[in-house]
Amino acid sequence: MKKRAQQDLVDFYRKRFQEENIEIEVLPPSGSYREYIRLSGPHFKAIGTWNEDVKENTAFIRFSQHFRSKGINVPQIYDYNPDSCIYLQEDLGDETLFSFLTAIREKDGFSNEITSIYRKVIRELPKIQILAAVDLNYEFCYPRDAFDRQSMMWDLNYFKYYFLKLAKISFNEQLLEDDFTTFADYLLQAESNFFMFRDFQSRNIMLRNGEPWFIDYQGGRRGALQYDLASLLYDSKADIPEQVREELIELYLEELDAIHPVDRDQFLQYFYGYVLIRMMQAMGAYGFRGFYEKKDHFLKSIPFALKNLDVVLGKIALPVHLPELIRVLKSLHESDSLRNIAPKQTELTVAITSFSFKKGYPGDPSGNGGGFVFDCRSVRNPGKYEQYKSLTGKDEAVIKFFEEDSDMEEFLKPAFTLVERTVQKYIERGFSHLAVSFGCTGGQHRSVYSAERMASCLRNKYPVQVVIHHREQDING
């Protein structure tokens, strides 16, 4: 973020909340050109946003105000300065649906705990699309007020130029353009007078006290119901099992039927068409950010997208003839360029270990040496109290102890700052491994809690692989 923009946000926050002692945390970049910082004072927190696109800012702010007035869980907009291209919004925390499912799936697979959250999201979707959008003013939409032919052709050509061409996929351009036109004509026949969120996927759904909250709808416009459902269920890296997808589609249709009955078979026919165009738009984005802008972590979504594409091509039965488009899509798995993407990518692995100093420092299986070792023994120890002796830093009672009755936060804050700064640099420089260890007396409470907190933070904020090992607990277990 430009220094001028950051200072403008600090001054804006100070004026809005009358706070002086302000802490600043620069949040990692997302897939957009917006930039964010977390501003924390003694009494208030906010996310400061800078974005030079004033029309996009206006769309987000107007939609936020509207949906919040309808009882939808979206962030409150505290203040907006269009001249400086900045605004302050409610801080919803760090946990996204994607970070939640990633952490749970690592231990338990795609469990009922994950599915239950998706069910909550599905129940909210028709409310956003229909009930809360009844009197929505679409004049603030940006860049267009509807997912119309122009929007579809933009997406399809985005896929053609930034994915197919950059991945060196052969195609007949005229035949493919003809199929794009036929495909768009078909999709435009679906009922489309609804609010279309546009990017309704797991990274744009925050979790707060177990409830879903929604962000990044500045690209919203009129469109078909099927598009947002497709975005959610065929979100590449979320990698939802097909059986769960089928269950969630049925739940959506039940919820939809209660407020806007539709023909089920017709809905599903259009649904898989919208899945296809959404997947092509996403692959265009992966190509632009990955092949063109050289941001490797976007390329890592491609194998998941191709896996989803195989599933969809096996299900889709469109009543229109798209020979060149279907031929090209089926040929993607035969591409040497795409097939070799995964092995070529170097992903940073952060190995986080909790341990007991009594049993020595942990080793470094990567062979690189170095990393961080944090001594948690200055933090008040719950292990000295009878009610906590049989528990670990992963148990709710111990977590509550650290959150309410210790100086753990004061200890962790500089540790997080050091590690996050290093992670950012390691990603930029293409490093593959970083070790972070937390030690305490017994390797049971303070170090375990600290390691879990660090793992959760890094999984949510950075495109890294986090491996966590509680040395003494895993041995004892």
C-alpha positions, -999 to +999 in steps of 0.1 A: +000+000+000+013+035-008+025+053+022+002+082+015-029+060+014-018+042+046-014+076+063-048+088+050-064+057+065-047+062+099-058+098+099-093+088+088-096+062+115-083+086+142-109+112+132-138+087+130-131+069+163-112+095+183-084+070+190-047+079+193-027+048+201-033+029+168-017-004+158-015-012+121-014-046+105-009-048+067-031-076+054-019-099+026-030-091-009-060-109-024-069-116-060-079-079-065-060-047-066-076-034-034-053-032-004-062-036+032-049-027+067-062-036+101-064-006+124-067-013+161-071+013+189-079+008+226-116+006+219-122+000+182-110-021+153-116-015+116-104-027+082-090+002+062-094-002+024-077+017-004-088+012-040-083+037-068-114+025-086-140+049-072-170+033-090-161-001-075-158+014-041-192+030-045-208-003-055-194-021-025-205+006-001-240+010-015-246-028-015-232-031+020-256-004+033-285-020+015-280-056+025-272-046+061-305-028+063-322-061+052-305-081+080-279-098+058-246-104+075-223-080+057-197-056+072-208-022+084-193+007+065-180+032+091-169+060+068-159+067+032-137+093+016-141+091-022-115+118-028-088+097-012-102+064-025-104+050+011-131+036+034-133+020+068-153-012+073-162-035+101-134-060+110-149-095+107-118-113+119-095-136+100-114-169+096-129-175+061-149-205+051-119-216+031-095-214+060-120-232+082-126-261+059-088-264+052-080-267+089-108-292+096-103-313+065-066-318+073-076-336+105-111-351+097-116-349+060-146-331+045-166-337+078-201-330+089-187-300+107-177-284+073-210-295+056-230-279+084-214-245+077-221-249+040-257-257+048-259-224+067-245-206+037-269-222+013-299-212+034-287-176+032-281-175-005-317-172-018-323-145+008-295-125-007-305-132-043-343-126-039-357-113-006-330-088+003-328-076-033-364-066-039-358-029-038-321-029-045-309+001-066-289-014-095-277+019-108-245+016-087-235-018-102-200-019-117-189-025-144-224-035-157-258-037-141-266-072-154-248-104-163-258-098-199-243-109-233-215-084-230-205-097-196-206-133-208-185-126-238-159-107-216-156-138-194-154-162-223-128-142-241-109-138-208-107-176-207-097-178-243-069-152-242-055-156-207-060-193-202-061-212-235-036-190-253-011-187-224-014-225-217-007-231-254-040-249-260-048-252-297-083-241-310-100-228-341-107-192-331-137-186-354-154-219-344-148-212-308-162-176-311-193-191-328-198-215-299-193-187-274-221-168-291-244-199-291-236-206-255-243-170-243-276-170-263-286-202-244-277-189-209-296-157-215-328-177-217-327-184-180-347-162-156-323-136-145-340-108-126-321-116-093-291-102-075-260-121-086-232-118-060-207-127-088-179-141-067-197-162-042-169-185-030-153-198+001-127-170+005-154-144+004-174-159+032-162-150+067-171-170+098-179-152+130-191-172+160-199-200+136-222-179+114-214-169+078-208-133+069-203-121+033-178-098+016-165-088-018-198-084-036-188-051-054-191-069-087-228-077-080-255-072-106-287-087-120-283-123-131-295-159-130-298-177-097-276-205-109-244-185-112-238-179-074-247-215-066-222-227-092-195-203-078-199-218-043-202-255-051-175-256-079-150-233-061-118-250-072-096-253-041-125-259-018-127-293-036-162-302-023-170-339-027-195-346-054-220-363-029-219-332-007-225-310-038-256-330-047-269-327-011-263-289-011-280-285-045-311-302-031-311-281+000-308-249-021-338-260-043-358-266-011-350-232+003-356-216-031-390-233-035-402-217-003-398-182-017-396-185-055-408-219-070-389-230-101-390-259-124-364-283-109-352-300-142-350-267-160-331-251-132-305-279-132-301-278-169-292-241-168-272-247-136-246-269-153-243-243-181-236-216-155-211-239-138-193-241-171-191-204-177-181-197-141-153-223-143-141-207-175-141-173-159-121-187-129-096-204-152-092-171-170-083-155-137-059-183-129-042-177-162-040-140-159-027-140-123-006-170-128+007-172-164+007-135-171+014-119-137+036-148-126+018-153-093+024-190-088-002-197-061-030-190-086-016-217-109-021-242-080-058-239-084-057-252-120-055-290-112-086-286-089-104-267-117-096-295-142-109-321-118-141-302-115-143-297-152-142-335-158-171-339-134-192-312-151-185-325-186-198-359-174-230-343-162-238-316-187-264-322-214-270-288-231-297-285-257-273-265-279-245-278-301-210-265-290-185-288-308-154-266-307-159-255-271-165-290-258-136-303-278-112-277-263-125-283-228-120-321-231-085-315-244-072-296-214-061-327-196-039-337-226-019-305-224+017-310-213+018-274-201-011-279-177-002-314-167+032-302-155+020-272-135+018-289-102+053-305-101+068-272-111+053-251-084+073-245-052+050-240-022+063-227+011+058-252+038+058-239+074+065-266+099+051-255+133+061-276+164+052-274+201+077-290+224+090-293+260+124-277+268+130-306+292+133-329+262+155-307+240+149-286+210+130-301+180+150-312+149+145-298+114+136-327+090+139-303+060+177-301+066+177-264+061+183-254+097+173-220+111+138-208+117+122-194+149+121-209+184+098-190+208+101-195+246+065-195+260+076-199+297+072-163+305+034-167+300+013-177+330+011-215+331-024-232+334-006-265+342-001-252+377-038-254+384-055-288+391-084-283+367-061-279+337-034-305+344-050-332+323-059-309+294-038-294+266-037-261+248-063-274+223-090-278+250-117-251+253-110-245+290-073-239+284-081-217+254-105-196+275-078-194+302-053-179+277-079-156+262-092-142+295-067-146+322-031-144+309-007-123+290-006-147+260-017-121+235+011-098+245+036-126+240+021-137+206+018-103+189+056-098+182+060-135+174+033-132+148+048-100+134+082-117+130+069-149+114+045-131+090+071-108+078+094-137+071+067-158+054+060-129+030+097-126+021+100-164+017+071-165-007+085-136-027+119-153-029+106-188-037+118-205-005+103-239+003+106-243+041+103-224+073+104-239+108+086-223+137+087-238+172+071-230+205+085-244+237+073-245+273+080-265+303+060-296+295+050-291+259+013-294+268-004-260+273+013-228+264+034-242+234+004-262+220-019-232+222+007-209+206+014-234+178-023-238+170-028-200+169+001-195+146-010-223+123-045-209+121-032-174+113-009-186+085-034-209+069-059-181+066-036-153+054-010-169+031-008-194+002+014-218+022+013-254+034+011-255+072+023-287+090+018-288+127+034-312+151+028-313+189+059-333+197+052-343+233+015-348+228+018-368+196+043-391+213+021-395+243-010-400+222 
